[in-house]
Amino acid sequence: MKLVPLFALVIALSLPVLAQAQDDPAIAKAVLAAPAQLRDGATVIKWKSDFTYDTLKKGTSRLVCYDRSGLPEQQAFSIECTSVGNLDRVAQNLKAEALGDKAKTQAMLDAEEKDGTRIKPEFGSVWYHMMGADQEHARMHMTIAVPGATTQSIGLPDKAGQGTVWIMNAGTSTAHLMTPGE
């Protein structure tokens, strides 16, 4: 009998926190890249300049979303969602992109790939992107990480144009599935 009032108290105390999370514009923006049915369960983070992050909203799933708008090498409107298991790779990407020069960024990532320090994403994890000059003109893009995958290992082509899903960057830690029209 005493559990019912305790449960009611916990629910009552939680409602303002839940309402605040849903009303926070930073959270609402960050989850826009996620499919609508996954947004409520997503964790939302804010990246810091030292490539660590603060959690704005703890989710109930493994999906994590964040705003990359205005960061080096990103479009003015740029948000992304992926698996929490990919956050170390995202931090590594952000560190390389902080160089502010695409050629230098790519050289750093290529060197990490070559020396084996490039962090692999979770195999089969989805990356959802929404990017553009502004939210109104942003486009959605989705890829699926398949690090190390090749045509021989998973049977998909490694070039676009055949009208099927294909592997971009085959054989590397960056290998990912692309869909026609993406």
C-alpha positions in Angstrom: 0.0 0.0 0.0 2.8 2.4 0.8 4.4 1.8 -2.7 1.5 3.4 -4.6 1.9 6.9 -3.0 5.7 6.5 -3.4 5.3 5.6 -7.1 2.9 8.6 -7.6 5.5 10.9 -5.9 8.3 9.7 -8.2 6.1 10.2 -11.3 5.0 13.7 -10.1 8.6 14.7 -9.5 9.7 13.3 -12.9 7.1 15.2 -15.0 8.7 18.6 -14.9 12.1 17.1 -16.0 10.4 15.2 -18.9 8.5 18.4 -20.0 11.7 20.5 -19.8 13.6 18.0 -22.0 10.8 18.0 -24.6 10.6 21.9 -24.5 14.4 22.4 -24.8 15.1 23.8 -28.3 18.6 22.3 -28.3 17.1 18.8 -27.7 14.3 19.3 -30.2 16.8 20.3 -32.9 19.3 17.5 -32.2 16.7 14.8 -32.7 15.4 16.0 -36.0 17.9 13.8 -37.9 16.4 10.7 -36.2 13.3 8.9 -37.5 10.2 10.2 -35.7 9.5 6.9 -33.9 13.1 6.9 -32.4 13.3 10.5 -31.2 11.7 10.1 -27.7 14.2 7.4 -26.7 17.3 9.1 -28.0 20.0 10.5 -25.8 21.0 14.0 -26.7 24.5 15.4 -26.1 26.4 18.6 -26.6 30.0 18.3 -27.8 32.6 20.4 -26.0 35.8 21.9 -27.4 37.9 19.2 -25.8 36.0 16.5 -27.7 34.1 15.3 -24.7 30.4 16.0 -24.2 27.7 16.9 -21.8 24.5 14.9 -21.7 21.4 17.2 -22.3 18.9 14.3 -22.1 19.5 10.7 -21.1 17.6 8.4 -23.5 16.2 4.9 -23.2 17.8 3.5 -26.4 21.3 3.3 -27.8 20.6 6.2 -30.2 22.4 9.4 -29.5 21.9 12.7 -31.3 23.9 15.9 -31.4 24.1 19.3 -33.1 27.2 19.9 -35.3 26.0 23.2 -36.8 28.8 25.7 -37.1 31.6 23.3 -36.2 34.7 23.2 -38.4 34.0 21.6 -41.8 30.2 21.4 -41.1 27.4 23.1 -42.9 25.5 25.9 -41.1 22.8 23.4 -40.1 24.2 20.0 -39.3 22.8 17.4 -36.9 23.6 13.7 -36.6 22.4 10.7 -34.7 24.1 7.3 -34.3 24.7 4.6 -31.8 26.3 5.5 -28.4 28.9 2.9 -29.3 30.2 5.3 -32.0 30.9 8.3 -29.8 34.6 7.6 -29.5 34.8 7.6 -33.3 32.7 10.8 -33.5 35.2 12.5 -31.1 38.1 11.3 -33.3 36.4 12.8 -36.3 35.7 16.1 -34.6 39.3 16.3 -33.5 40.5 15.9 -37.1 37.9 18.3 -38.4 39.0 20.9 -35.8 42.1 21.4 -38.0 39.7 23.4 -40.2 41.1 22.2 -43.5 39.6 19.3 -45.4 43.0 18.2 -46.8 44.6 18.2 -43.4 41.6 16.5 -41.8 41.7 13.7 -44.4 45.5 13.3 -44.0 45.1 12.9 -40.3 42.3 10.3 -40.7 44.3 8.5 -43.4 47.3 8.3 -41.1 45.1 6.9 -38.3 43.7 4.3 -40.7 47.2 3.3 -41.8 48.7 3.0 -38.3 45.7 1.2 -36.9 44.5 3.9 -34.5 41.4 4.8 -36.4 38.5 3.9 -34.2 36.0 1.6 -35.9 32.3 2.3 -35.7 29.9 -0.5 -34.6 29.3 -2.9 -37.5 25.7 -2.4 -38.6 25.2 0.9 -36.8 23.1 3.5 -38.5 24.2 7.1 -39.0 21.4 9.6 -39.6 22.4 13.1 -40.9 20.4 16.2 -41.6 22.4 19.0 -43.1 22.1 22.2 -45.2 22.4 25.9 -45.3 19.5 26.1 -42.8 16.8 23.8 -41.4 14.4 24.6 -44.2 16.9 23.6 -46.9 18.5 20.7 -45.1 18.5 17.2 -46.5 18.4 13.9 -44.8 21.1 11.3 -45.4 21.5 7.8 -43.8 24.3 5.3 -43.9 25.0 2.0 -42.2 28.6 1.3 -40.9 30.2 -1.9 -42.2 33.9 -1.3 -41.2 36.3 -3.5 -43.2 33.5 -4.8 -45.6 34.4 -5.5 -49.2 32.5 -6.8 -52.2 34.1 -10.2 -51.4 33.1 -10.2 -47.7 29.4 -9.1 -48.0 28.6 -9.5 -51.7 27.6 -5.9 -52.4 29.2 -3.8 -55.1 31.7 -1.1 -54.1 30.6 1.4 -56.7 27.4 3.3 -57.2 25.3 3.2 -60.4 24.1 -0.4 -60.3 20.8 0.5 -58.8 21.5 -1.3 -55.5 22.9 -0.7 -52.1 26.7 -0.3 -52.4 29.8 -0.1 -50.2 31.5 3.3 -50.0 35.1 3.2 -48.8 35.2 -0.6 -49.0 37.9 -2.3 -47.0 38.5 0.6 -44.6 37.1 1.4 -41.1 35.0 4.0 -42.9 33.2 1.5 -45.1 29.5 2.1 -45.1 26.4 1.2 -47.0 24.9 3.7 -49.3 21.5 3.5 -50.9 20.7 4.7 -54.4 19.6 8.4 -54.4 21.3 9.2 -51.1 
